[in-house]
């Protein structure tokens, strides 16, 4: 076992020695049909539906309105906040709506989308003739190019790639490129490696320039010999010696990030932690190829490879699909439904979820459309009481206690569920697969997580309201205090300081008034000689003197 420090894992440079994670299942691959033909372009549908939230974090903010004409590759929604990603038009045409539409999500709830009526011309946005050389670009410039291209993780929950690359606070020792598709039916990554291994390698080189890791390997399953051979051939063509290829056992869910890190390095990602906390970054092969296109060709993420398979579709295959394409268009491209089709799933049989309509669009994280028949994937029988057999614990790849989590989630004891590391559950479905009582365990875990997230949102909302109320009260108190201080200061100015020392301003005012009074006295007309005046004239002069004296008194009082 590899010795670990508190925060980091020692870098491994050969990856020759493999390790084993707890639990897991050996499942049939069922990929032969989709790999028997090359990746086929799905074309551009008449209508593209682009959700504003195709990633973890905050939804993007629309930059267009109905009636606007957009080009392929044009940014139509800007990121909001740090953990967000822009959305680009995946076809040219006219925006006809910005409104809630059905989206691929287990909840089945609608979400805000930008709807584009395509014109069939696929006119790309002009970006200039310059073809940048990533080897001459600084890491921060590469990161910004990745962010502007709207690249998110294409193999998991869709975490914005730029944020993931900068999440390592103490440097990255090991870069792992995940090409392990351990879930049955899904073969989009294997199809990518078979046909575009050079693009993947070039994308890995860009990641190496950003992260400067001491070791780097591309992991594929031992059931993917064609993909492994294609990678070796591409490495030889590019004369690349710093990137390795590791063949790992086909055990579900080896493709999970934490499980793959365990298999290749022996290190375990801390609970509620990130791989970057131990000096490791893991990226999907599709993400690496998208990074190459974004940096070297200035192409934003507007398409991806999607596996369309199952007995419910006529001709299963891998399709190069524009983001926003309705599922119905992909099914039609594969020849349509068969009479045996029963339901439609997004994702594989273990972690996928059913959708009620084939009008929902493909998003950046959609890797598989599974049209299944009743015989291929029969509905599970009614759930029975738990018999405490412990099989769920034996197969849990996260080394949890699914039985305890089930009881706590079912009873609504969410605090206890969190004490048993509920959020370390990767929802792989191994526990439900082996449960003899057919209990839908993962559904209980998902419901509990949703309830906890909603409770935390409500708490944040109430805390924000309380903080705003307290801030308002503090502001009103400050205004009242400042008003009282101003009134007290004004009184002191008028009455002099409390210490008996006259205020300098008041003294200056009094001196000015005294000067005005003296000037007025000096300006007064001297008494007239009244000896030769008549009594009436003397009375008039006396009345004028009285008026002048009264006016002087009034002026002094006003001052």
Secondary structure as UniProt FT lines:
FT   HELIX           32..35
FT   STRAND          40..41
FT   STRAND          47..51
FT   STRAND          61..62
FT   TURN            66..67
FT   STRAND          69..70
FT   STRAND          75..78
FT   STRAND          87..88
FT   STRAND          93..102
FT   TURN            106..107
FT   STRAND          110..118
FT   HELIX           134..136
FT   HELIX           139..148
FT   TURN            149..150
FT   HELIX           161..165
FT   TURN            169..170
FT   STRAND          174..178
FT   TURN            184..185
FT   HELIX           188..211
FT   STRAND          215..221
FT   TURN            222..223
FT   HELIX           225..237
FT   TURN            238..239
FT   STRAND          244..248
FT   TURN            253..255
FT   HELIX           257..265
FT   TURN            271..272
FT   HELIX           275..278
FT   STRAND          280..284
FT   HELIX           285..296
FT   STRAND          303..309
FT   TURN            311..312
FT   STRAND          317..322
FT   TURN            323..324
FT   STRAND          325..326
FT   HELIX           327..333
FT   TURN            334..335
FT   TURN            339..340
FT   STRAND          341..346
FT   TURN            349..351
FT   STRAND          353..355
FT   TURN            358..359
FT   TURN            364..365
FT   STRAND          368..373
FT   TURN            374..376
FT   HELIX           391..395
FT   TURN            397..398
FT   HELIX           402..411
FT   HELIX           414..419
FT   TURN            420..421
FT   HELIX           422..424
FT   HELIX           430..434
FT   TURN            436..437
FT   HELIX           441..495
FT   TURN            498..499
FT   HELIX           504..523
FT   TURN            531..532
FT   HELIX           535..558
//
